[in-house]
Amino acid sequence: MKRLISIFVFALCAMLVAPLAAQSLLTPEQLAKREKRKNLTVKEWNTDSKTNTRWLDRIKVYDAQGRCIEEIEYASYGQKWRITSTYDDATGKVVEEVEYNDRNRPFRIRKYEWNADGTKAKQYNYLPNGKLYSVKVFEYIFSDK
């Protein structure tokens, strides 16, 4: 029984500490920016200088943690593209991005793996049918120069 309780306490502590450890990778400036963007929607408008006609250029939507979860780019005919992002709650990093075309149909899916130090390790690129078509591996080389 004592072992079961200690396992439960350890698991509970791990659940509480993991989000704090993920946020410790962020600088105070990054945390302040996220704080300002909680549940925010930003619309960018363009205006023609001759006719004063306005049109919507881009929308960015942020979640309750201040992370960008959706970005939409518009053209004169409507939506150009849209990207939705999914984050890992434990690390706070993007784990999946789905890119949609002008007809709001997915045409590219990206899934990410991250290194322990917070840098990207791999990017998997999938077709809309779920078939893997490429993998990008990130290599970080530091020089003394």
Secondary structure, 3 states (H helix, E strand, C coil): CHHHHHHHHHHHHHHHHHHHHHHHCCCHHHHHHHHHCCCCEEEEEEECCCCCCEEEEEEEEECCCCCEEEEEEEECCEEEEEEEEEECCCCCCEEEEEEECCCCCEEEEEEEEECCCCCEEEEEEECCCCCEEEEEECCCCCCCC
